[in-house]
């Protein structure tokens, strides 16, 4: 196995650990690393979103990197910060090859996740990670549908104390921008 293939294998395995870690976070046993190979899927092929700096982004902007795309929101009390923290750990485990990993966080809470809030949230994890958002509710719904992501506002005790139910999986793209896991 050459270095390039080894990097792909290590990165994919480490990223699988991120997903599996979410399912076993409270378990004493070792995690079972599983993922679904969706190579060639006819969905989640690209997106057109805005990053936390106001720049329009598509998947092509990240060619040459292994991309991990996660949907969530900054007020999330558990899954989102845990997933982002684990992705930071994966990047560290990759050592010098960690710069080939691109974390993308897509907000499902456009009412509260302003560009400023998203930028501050990403700063808590890794400066190279990028938060993305849709400009309109319709655009968010279209992206979520294309990525088969569920999200729904759950009312709280006050108008601003709501939570967001959402899918917790990650999409992983290879360095050519092909969806793999």
Residue frames as a rotation matrix with the C-alpha (Angstrom) as fourth column:
UNK 1
0.587 0.810 0.000 0.00
0.810 -0.587 0.000 0.00
0.000 0.000 -1.000 0.00
UNK 2
-0.332 -0.729 0.598 1.54
0.677 -0.626 -0.388 3.34
0.657 0.276 0.701 -1.03
UNK 3
-0.887 -0.114 -0.447 1.47
0.429 -0.561 -0.708 6.44
-0.169 -0.820 0.547 1.19
UNK 4
-0.769 0.639 -0.024 -1.46
-0.585 -0.687 0.431 8.00
0.259 0.345 0.902 -0.66
UNK 5
-0.034 0.770 -0.637 -3.65
-0.136 0.628 0.767 4.90
0.990 0.113 0.083 -0.26
UNK 6
-0.450 -0.189 -0.873 -2.50
0.778 0.395 -0.488 4.52
0.437 -0.899 -0.031 3.34
UNK 7
-0.993 0.103 -0.056 -3.56
-0.068 -0.893 -0.445 8.11
-0.096 -0.438 0.894 4.05
UNK 8
-0.395 0.904 -0.166 -6.97
-0.667 -0.158 0.728 7.48
0.632 0.398 0.665 2.51
UNK 9
-0.019 0.362 -0.932 -7.38
0.323 0.884 0.337 4.31
0.946 -0.295 -0.134 4.55
UNK 10
-0.691 -0.309 -0.654 -6.25
0.707 -0.103 -0.699 5.92
0.148 -0.946 0.290 7.81
UNK 11
-0.931 0.360 0.064 -8.40
-0.364 -0.927 -0.087 8.98
0.028 -0.104 0.994 7.24
UNK 12
-0.175 0.916 -0.360 -11.47
-0.506 0.230 0.831 6.94
0.845 0.327 0.424 6.36
UNK 13
-0.112 0.083 -0.990 -10.93
0.610 0.792 -0.003 4.64
0.784 -0.604 -0.140 9.34
UNK 14
-0.879 -0.260 -0.400 -10.38
0.477 -0.512 -0.714 7.55
-0.019 -0.819 0.574 11.70
UNK 15
-0.761 0.645 0.074 -13.45
-0.603 -0.744 0.287 9.31
0.240 0.173 0.955 10.37
UNK 16
-0.028 0.726 -0.688 -15.46
-0.030 0.687 0.726 6.18
0.999 0.041 0.003 10.87
UNK 17
-0.523 -0.243 -0.817 -14.28
0.764 0.292 -0.576 6.26
0.378 -0.925 0.033 14.46
UNK 18
-0.967 0.227 0.113 -15.86
-0.251 -0.923 -0.294 9.70
0.038 -0.312 0.949 14.78
UNK 19
-0.208 0.953 -0.220 -19.22
-0.698 0.013 0.716 8.35
0.685 0.302 0.663 13.72
UNK 20
0.076 0.210 -0.975 -18.95
0.329 0.917 0.224 5.20
0.941 -0.338 0.001 15.81
UNK 21
-0.840 -0.467 -0.276 -17.78
0.417 -0.230 -0.879 7.19
0.347 -0.854 0.389 18.81
UNK 22
-0.628 0.682 0.375 -21.10
-0.692 -0.710 0.133 8.99
0.357 -0.176 0.917 18.89
UNK 23
0.313 0.809 -0.497 -22.89
-0.476 0.587 0.655 5.70
0.822 0.031 0.569 19.30
UNK 24
0.389 -0.247 -0.887 -20.58
0.585 0.810 0.031 4.35
0.711 -0.531 0.460 21.98
UNK 25
-0.139 -0.512 0.848 -19.71
-0.246 -0.811 -0.531 7.48
0.959 -0.282 -0.014 23.97
UNK 26
0.186 0.284 0.941 -21.29
-0.965 -0.126 0.229 6.12
0.184 -0.951 0.250 27.14
UNK 27
0.930 0.192 -0.314 -20.19
-0.190 0.981 0.038 2.53
0.315 0.024 0.949 26.62
UNK 28
0.477 -0.776 0.412 -17.31
-0.540 0.111 0.834 0.77
-0.694 -0.620 -0.366 28.40
UNK 29
0.415 -0.291 0.862 -16.72
0.538 0.842 0.025 -1.53
-0.733 0.453 0.507 25.42
UNK 30
-0.667 -0.702 -0.250 -14.57
0.134 -0.443 0.887 -0.70
-0.733 0.558 0.389 22.44
UNK 31
0.117 0.760 -0.640 -16.45
-0.623 -0.445 -0.643 0.90
-0.773 0.474 0.421 19.55
UNK 32
-0.059 -0.027 0.998 -17.36
0.675 0.736 0.060 -1.10
-0.736 0.677 -0.025 16.48
UNK 33
-0.476 -0.206 -0.855 -16.41
-0.331 -0.858 0.391 0.97
-0.815 0.470 0.340 13.46
UNK 34
-0.271 0.466 0.842 -18.99
0.833 0.552 -0.037 0.76
-0.482 0.692 -0.538 10.73
UNK 35
-0.442 0.223 -0.869 -20.09
-0.418 -0.908 -0.021 2.96
-0.794 0.354 0.495 7.92
UNK 36
0.503 0.631 0.591 -22.12
0.373 0.458 -0.807 2.65
-0.779 0.627 -0.005 4.81
UNK 37
-0.705 -0.706 0.070 -20.18
0.305 -0.212 0.929 2.77
-0.640 0.676 0.364 1.56
UNK 38
0.434 0.897 -0.084 -22.27
0.360 -0.258 -0.897 5.05
-0.826 0.359 -0.434 -0.62
UNK 39
-0.625 -0.720 -0.301 -19.76
-0.097 -0.310 0.946 5.42
-0.774 0.621 0.124 -3.43
UNK 40
-0.947 0.224 0.229 -21.67
0.264 0.142 0.954 6.28
0.181 0.964 -0.194 -6.58
UNK 41
-0.274 0.891 -0.361 -24.78
0.762 -0.027 -0.647 7.51
-0.586 -0.452 -0.672 -4.75
UNK 42
-0.360 0.222 0.906 -26.99
0.772 -0.474 0.423 9.82
0.523 0.852 -0.001 -6.79
UNK 43
0.819 0.549 0.166 -27.44
0.348 -0.705 0.618 12.30
0.457 -0.449 -0.768 -3.94
UNK 44
0.824 -0.476 -0.307 -25.20
0.103 -0.408 0.907 14.60
-0.558 -0.779 -0.287 -1.86
UNK 45
0.436 -0.662 0.610 -22.98
0.898 0.279 -0.340 15.28
0.055 0.696 0.716 -4.86
UNK 46
-0.633 -0.620 0.463 -22.51
0.576 -0.777 -0.253 19.01
0.516 0.107 0.850 -4.28
UNK 47
0.279 0.680 -0.678 -23.86
0.917 -0.399 -0.022 22.06
-0.285 -0.615 -0.735 -2.51
UNK 48
-0.298 -0.303 0.905 -24.00
0.461 -0.876 -0.141 25.83
0.836 0.376 0.400 -2.88
UNK 49
0.640 0.428 -0.638 -23.76
0.753 -0.188 0.630 27.42
0.150 -0.884 -0.443 0.56
UNK 50
0.515 -0.453 0.728 -22.15
-0.244 -0.891 -0.382 30.46
0.822 0.019 -0.569 2.17
UNK 51
-0.064 -0.595 -0.801 -19.29
0.739 0.511 -0.439 30.11
0.671 -0.620 0.407 4.63
UNK 52
0.476 0.297 -0.828 -18.94
0.862 -0.344 0.372 31.96
-0.174 -0.891 -0.420 7.93
UNK 53
-0.495 -0.681 -0.539 -16.80
0.464 -0.732 0.499 34.60
-0.735 -0.003 0.679 6.17
UNK 54
0.230 0.713 -0.662 -19.51
-0.293 -0.598 -0.746 35.35
-0.928 0.365 0.071 3.59
UNK 55
-0.577 -0.532 -0.619 -17.85
-0.757 0.064 0.650 33.47
-0.306 0.844 -0.440 0.73
UNK 56
0.598 0.755 -0.268 -19.95
-0.796 0.521 -0.308 31.29
-0.093 0.398 0.913 -1.59
UNK 57
-0.489 -0.781 0.389 -18.75
-0.747 0.605 0.276 27.67
-0.451 -0.156 -0.879 -1.42
UNK 58
0.671 0.553 -0.494 -19.20
-0.700 0.691 -0.178 24.42
0.243 0.466 0.851 -3.32
UNK 59
0.862 -0.325 0.390 -17.60
0.075 0.842 0.534 21.03
-0.502 -0.431 0.750 -2.88
UNK 60
0.698 -0.604 0.385 -15.12
0.563 0.132 -0.816 21.85
0.442 0.786 0.432 -5.66
UNK 61
0.625 -0.450 0.638 -13.51
-0.536 -0.841 -0.069 24.43
0.568 -0.299 -0.767 -3.36
UNK 62
0.436 -0.394 0.809 -12.12
-0.788 0.267 0.555 21.55
-0.434 -0.880 -0.194 -1.29
UNK 63
0.944 -0.149 -0.293 -10.71
-0.073 0.773 -0.630 19.26
0.321 0.616 0.719 -3.99
UNK 64
-0.006 -0.993 -0.120 -7.49
-0.183 0.119 -0.976 17.65
0.983 0.016 -0.183 -2.87
UNK 65
-0.689 -0.148 0.710 -8.79
-0.708 -0.069 -0.702 17.27
0.153 -0.987 -0.057 0.69
UNK 66
-0.642 0.572 -0.510 -10.75
0.580 0.798 0.166 14.61
0.502 -0.190 -0.844 2.47
UNK 67
-0.629 0.507 0.589 -13.97
-0.527 -0.835 0.156 16.39
0.572 -0.212 0.793 3.38
UNK 68
-0.679 0.521 -0.518 -16.14
0.721 0.605 -0.337 15.53
0.138 -0.602 -0.786 6.36
UNK 69
-0.667 0.558 0.495 -19.49
-0.301 -0.809 0.506 17.29
0.682 0.188 0.707 6.24
UNK 70
-0.695 0.410 -0.591 -21.69
0.715 0.480 -0.509 17.39
0.075 -0.776 -0.626 9.35
UNK 71
-0.216 0.722 0.657 -25.10
0.089 -0.656 0.750 19.05
0.972 0.221 0.077 9.82
UNK 72
-0.225 0.132 -0.965 -25.89
0.957 0.215 -0.194 20.64
0.182 -0.968 -0.175 13.18
UNK 73
0.543 0.381 0.749 -26.34
0.236 -0.925 0.299 23.87
0.806 0.014 -0.592 15.10
UNK 74
-0.352 -0.863 0.362 -24.24
-0.079 -0.358 -0.930 25.94
0.933 -0.356 0.058 17.48
UNK 75
-0.129 0.373 0.919 -26.64
-0.951 -0.308 -0.009 25.71
0.280 -0.875 0.394 20.44
UNK 76
0.506 0.288 -0.813 -26.60
-0.225 0.954 0.198 21.90
0.833 0.082 0.548 20.32
UNK 77
0.610 -0.202 0.766 -25.83
-0.792 -0.171 0.586 20.60
0.013 -0.964 -0.264 23.81
UNK 78
0.395 -0.404 0.825 -24.18
-0.343 0.768 0.541 17.30
-0.852 -0.497 0.165 22.94
UNK 79
0.599 -0.130 0.790 -23.86
0.581 0.749 -0.317 15.65
-0.551 0.649 0.525 19.53
UNK 80
0.903 -0.208 0.376 -22.54
0.205 -0.560 -0.803 18.64
0.377 0.802 -0.463 17.57
UNK 81
0.547 -0.768 0.333 -19.71
-0.831 -0.545 0.108 19.72
0.099 -0.336 -0.937 19.89
UNK 82
0.359 -0.403 0.842 -18.79
-0.273 0.817 0.508 16.07
-0.892 -0.412 0.184 20.48
UNK 83
0.748 -0.033 0.663 -18.62
0.585 0.504 -0.635 15.37
-0.313 0.863 0.396 16.75
UNK 84
0.846 -0.447 0.289 -16.54
-0.164 -0.735 -0.658 18.47
0.507 0.509 -0.696 16.08
UNK 85
0.443 -0.695 0.566 -14.18
-0.841 -0.103 0.532 17.66
-0.311 -0.711 -0.630 18.97
UNK 86
0.439 -0.250 0.863 -13.72
0.136 0.968 0.211 14.12
-0.888 0.024 0.459 17.66
UNK 87
0.879 -0.123 0.461 -12.98
0.460 -0.034 -0.887 15.48
0.125 0.992 0.026 14.20
UNK 88
0.664 -0.688 0.293 -10.27
-0.701 -0.709 -0.078 17.69
0.262 -0.153 -0.953 15.72
UNK 89
0.306 -0.529 0.791 -8.82
-0.549 0.581 0.601 14.57
-0.777 -0.619 -0.113 17.34
UNK 90
0.713 -0.021 0.701 -8.86
0.503 0.712 -0.490 12.72
-0.489 0.702 0.518 14.02
UNK 91
0.889 -0.389 0.242 -6.98
-0.059 -0.622 -0.781 15.60
0.454 0.680 -0.576 12.44
UNK 92
0.421 -0.755 0.502 -4.36
-0.897 -0.264 0.355 15.42
-0.135 -0.600 -0.788 15.21
UNK 93
0.417 -0.217 0.883 -4.01
-0.118 0.950 0.289 11.65
-0.901 -0.224 0.370 14.80
UNK 94
0.895 -0.059 0.442 -3.24
0.443 0.242 -0.863 12.16
-0.056 0.968 0.243 11.12
UNK 95
0.119 -0.922 -0.369 -0.17
0.652 -0.208 0.729 14.18
-0.749 -0.328 0.576 12.11
UNK 96
-0.685 -0.509 -0.522 1.44
-0.034 -0.693 0.720 15.94
-0.728 0.511 0.457 9.18
UNK 97
-0.871 0.406 0.276 -1.35
0.396 0.251 0.883 14.67
0.289 0.879 -0.380 6.91
UNK 98
-0.308 0.785 -0.537 -3.98
0.783 -0.111 -0.612 16.37
-0.540 -0.609 -0.581 9.07
UNK 99
-0.512 0.086 -0.855 -3.91
-0.278 -0.958 0.070 19.38
-0.813 0.273 0.514 6.76
UNK 100
-0.952 0.185 -0.242 -5.53
-0.180 0.300 0.937 17.14
0.246 0.936 -0.253 4.12
UNK 101
-0.475 0.819 -0.321 -8.71
0.877 0.469 -0.102 16.92
0.067 -0.330 -0.942 6.22
UNK 102
-0.867 0.274 0.417 -11.40
-0.192 -0.954 0.228 19.57
0.460 0.118 0.880 5.77
UNK 103
-0.633 0.692 -0.348 -14.19
0.715 0.348 -0.607 19.77
-0.299 -0.632 -0.715 8.34
UNK 104
-0.782 0.500 0.372 -17.44
-0.142 -0.724 0.675 21.38
0.607 0.475 0.637 7.19
UNK 105
-0.739 0.588 -0.329 -20.25
0.519 0.186 -0.834 22.20
-0.430 -0.787 -0.442 9.61
UNK 106
-0.718 0.566 0.405 -23.62
0.173 -0.419 0.892 23.00
0.674 0.710 0.203 8.00
UNK 107
-0.924 0.373 0.081 -26.08
-0.228 -0.369 -0.901 24.90
-0.306 -0.852 0.426 10.20
UNK 108
-0.554 0.832 0.013 -29.69
0.636 0.414 0.651 23.72
0.537 0.369 -0.759 10.43
UNK 109
0.217 0.575 -0.789 -30.58
0.925 -0.379 -0.022 26.72
-0.312 -0.725 -0.614 12.65
UNK 110
-0.306 -0.417 0.856 -30.39
0.783 -0.622 -0.024 29.82
0.542 0.662 0.517 10.44
UNK 111
0.677 0.628 0.385 -32.36
0.287 -0.706 0.647 31.96
0.678 -0.328 -0.658 12.91
UNK 112
0.943 -0.328 -0.047 -29.63
-0.048 -0.276 0.960 31.80
-0.328 -0.903 -0.276 15.58
UNK 113
0.247 -0.913 0.325 -26.55
0.678 0.402 0.615 30.70
-0.692 0.069 0.718 13.65
UNK 114
0.942 -0.001 -0.336 -25.46
-0.180 -0.847 -0.500 34.01
-0.284 0.531 -0.798 12.21
UNK 115
0.638 -0.768 -0.060 -22.14
0.165 0.212 -0.963 34.20
0.752 0.604 0.262 10.35
UNK 116
-0.006 -0.645 0.764 -20.56
-0.742 -0.509 -0.436 35.78
0.670 -0.570 -0.475 13.44
UNK 117
0.466 0.264 0.844 -21.88
-0.811 0.510 0.288 32.99
-0.354 -0.819 0.452 15.69
UNK 118
0.996 -0.082 0.026 -20.69
0.085 0.886 -0.455 30.32
0.014 0.456 0.890 13.24
UNK 119
0.367 -0.917 0.154 -17.23
-0.158 -0.224 -0.962 31.87
0.917 0.329 -0.227 13.01
UNK 120
-0.048 -0.339 0.940 -16.90
-0.967 -0.219 -0.128 31.94
0.249 -0.915 -0.318 16.81
UNK 121
0.750 0.397 0.529 -18.17
-0.530 0.839 0.122 28.36
-0.396 -0.372 0.840 17.05
UNK 122
0.874 -0.460 -0.153 -15.59
0.179 0.599 -0.780 27.10
0.451 0.655 0.606 14.55
UNK 123
0.136 -0.859 0.493 -12.83
-0.565 -0.476 -0.674 28.93
0.814 -0.187 -0.550 16.45
UNK 124
0.397 0.083 0.914 -13.58
-0.888 0.284 0.360 26.62
-0.230 -0.955 0.186 19.40
UNK 125
0.855 0.027 0.518 -12.51
0.025 0.995 -0.093 23.61
-0.518 0.092 0.851 17.37
UNK 126
-0.088 -0.888 0.452 -10.05
0.772 0.226 0.594 24.18
-0.629 0.401 0.666 14.53
UNK 127
-0.126 0.026 -0.992 -9.27
-0.227 -0.974 0.003 27.33
-0.966 0.226 0.128 12.56
UNK 128
-0.917 -0.249 -0.311 -9.31
-0.349 0.126 0.928 25.39
-0.192 0.960 -0.203 9.28
UNK 129
-0.577 0.789 0.213 -12.84
0.768 0.612 -0.187 24.05
-0.278 0.055 -0.959 9.81
UNK 130
-0.960 0.271 0.070 -15.54
-0.200 -0.838 0.508 25.97
0.196 0.474 0.859 7.99
UNK 131
-0.453 0.891 0.012 -19.15
0.355 0.193 -0.915 26.58
-0.818 -0.410 -0.403 8.94
UNK 132
-0.956 0.221 0.194 -21.68
0.142 -0.229 0.963 26.83
0.257 0.948 0.188 6.12
UNK 133
-0.461 0.870 -0.176 -25.22
0.195 -0.094 -0.976 28.15
-0.866 -0.484 -0.126 6.00
UNK 134
-0.373 0.480 0.794 -28.06
0.920 0.085 0.382 28.50
0.116 0.873 -0.474 3.53
UNK 135
-0.981 -0.062 0.187 -29.24
0.068 -0.997 0.031 32.01
0.184 0.043 0.982 2.65
UNK 136
-0.301 0.945 0.127 -32.93
-0.872 -0.327 0.363 31.10
0.385 -0.002 0.923 2.79
UNK 137
-0.155 0.338 0.928 -35.10
-0.661 0.663 -0.352 28.49
-0.734 -0.668 0.121 4.54
UNK 138
0.844 0.510 -0.167 -35.97
-0.437 0.474 -0.764 27.09
-0.310 0.718 0.624 1.11
UNK 139
0.318 -0.822 -0.473 -32.32
-0.677 0.153 -0.720 26.62
0.664 0.549 -0.508 0.22
UNK 140
-0.530 -0.460 0.712 -31.66
-0.839 0.403 -0.365 24.88
-0.119 -0.791 -0.600 3.55
UNK 141
0.298 0.741 0.602 -34.62
-0.529 0.653 -0.541 22.58
-0.794 -0.157 0.587 2.93
UNK 142
0.856 0.004 -0.517 -33.31
-0.491 0.323 -0.809 21.74
0.163 0.946 0.279 -0.55
UNK 143
-0.159 -0.980 -0.115 -29.79
-0.779 0.197 -0.595 20.97
0.606 -0.005 -0.795 0.70
UNK 144
-0.429 0.060 0.901 -31.16
-0.766 0.504 -0.398 18.90
-0.478 -0.862 -0.171 3.57
UNK 145
0.665 0.729 0.163 -33.37
-0.492 0.592 -0.638 16.96
-0.562 0.345 0.752 1.18
UNK 146
0.617 -0.501 -0.607 -30.46
-0.572 0.244 -0.783 16.30
0.540 0.830 -0.136 -1.19
UNK 147
-0.482 -0.873 0.081 -28.32
-0.642 0.288 -0.710 15.09
0.596 -0.394 -0.699 1.71
UNK 148
0.117 0.641 -0.758 -31.19
0.177 0.738 0.651 13.12
0.977 -0.211 -0.027 3.28
UNK 149
-0.881 -0.436 -0.181 -30.76
0.299 -0.220 -0.928 15.13
0.365 -0.872 0.325 6.49
UNK 150
0.225 0.952 -0.208 -33.61
0.741 -0.029 0.671 15.49
0.633 -0.305 -0.712 8.94
UNK 151
-0.910 -0.392 -0.136 -34.02
0.370 -0.617 -0.694 18.65
0.188 -0.682 0.706 11.02
UNK 152
0.115 0.978 0.175 -36.92
0.533 -0.210 0.819 20.13
0.838 -0.001 -0.546 12.96
UNK 153
-0.603 -0.219 0.768 -37.33
-0.389 -0.759 -0.522 22.95
0.697 -0.613 0.372 15.43
UNK 154
-0.093 0.532 -0.842 -38.53
0.759 0.585 0.285 21.81
0.644 -0.612 -0.458 18.86
UNK 155
0.309 0.309 0.900 -40.14
-0.156 -0.917 0.368 24.61
0.938 -0.254 -0.235 20.85
UNK 156
-0.621 -0.557 -0.551 -38.72
0.525 0.226 -0.820 25.40
0.582 -0.799 0.152 24.29
UNK 157
-0.096 0.574 -0.813 -40.06
0.961 -0.160 -0.226 27.23
-0.260 -0.803 -0.536 27.34
UNK 158
0.159 0.094 -0.983 -39.26
-0.032 -0.994 -0.100 30.57
-0.987 0.047 -0.155 25.73
UNK 159
0.943 0.291 -0.164 -39.16
-0.152 -0.065 -0.986 31.60
-0.298 0.954 -0.018 22.06
UNK 160
0.435 -0.850 -0.298 -35.34
-0.808 -0.221 -0.547 31.54
0.399 0.478 -0.782 22.03
UNK 161
-0.209 -0.542 0.814 -34.81
-0.860 0.498 0.110 28.38
-0.465 -0.677 -0.570 24.08
UNK 162
0.823 0.555 -0.123 -35.80
-0.535 0.682 -0.499 25.94
-0.193 0.476 0.858 21.36
UNK 163
-0.206 -0.850 0.485 -33.68
-0.282 0.526 0.802 23.03
-0.937 0.029 -0.348 20.25
UNK 164
0.177 0.192 -0.965 -33.22
-0.984 0.035 -0.173 21.44
0.000 0.981 0.195 16.85
UNK 165
0.439 -0.047 0.897 -33.73
-0.047 0.996 0.075 17.75
-0.897 -0.075 0.435 16.27
UNK 166
0.502 -0.292 -0.814 -31.39
-0.861 -0.255 -0.439 16.71
-0.079 0.922 -0.380 13.46
UNK 167
0.921 -0.283 -0.268 -29.57
0.162 0.903 -0.398 13.84
0.354 0.323 0.878 11.82
UNK 168
0.726 -0.674 0.139 -26.18
-0.456 -0.320 0.831 13.18
-0.515 -0.666 -0.539 13.35
UNK 169
0.595 -0.517 0.615 -24.29
0.653 0.757 0.004 11.43
-0.468 0.399 0.788 10.56
UNK 170
0.074 -0.660 -0.747 -21.32
-0.372 -0.714 0.594 12.73
-0.925 0.234 -0.298 8.60
UNK 171
0.985 0.105 0.141 -20.71
0.100 0.323 -0.941 12.63
-0.144 0.940 0.308 4.87
UNK 172
0.182 -0.982 -0.040 -17.16
-0.069 -0.053 0.996 11.81
-0.981 -0.179 -0.078 3.83
UNK 173
0.983 0.064 -0.174 -15.74
-0.167 -0.112 -0.980 12.75
-0.083 0.992 -0.099 0.43
UNK 174
0.405 -0.891 0.205 -12.43
0.830 0.452 0.327 11.64
-0.385 0.038 0.922 -1.03
UNK 175
-0.289 -0.665 -0.689 -9.81
0.309 -0.746 0.590 14.03
-0.906 -0.043 0.421 -2.39
UNK 176
-0.932 0.012 0.362 -11.53
0.357 -0.144 0.923 14.07
0.063 0.990 0.129 -5.80
UNK 177
-0.712 0.701 0.041 -14.83
-0.689 -0.686 -0.233 15.23
-0.135 -0.194 0.972 -4.30
UNK 178
-0.324 0.592 -0.737 -16.51
-0.292 0.679 0.674 11.84
0.900 0.434 -0.047 -4.65
UNK 179
0.235 0.527 0.817 -18.92
-0.962 0.007 0.273 10.83
0.138 -0.850 0.508 -1.91
UNK 180
-0.506 -0.520 -0.688 -17.66
-0.408 0.847 -0.341 7.67
0.760 0.108 -0.641 -0.22
UNK 181
-0.660 0.200 -0.724 -19.16
0.641 0.653 -0.403 7.19
0.393 -0.730 -0.559 3.27
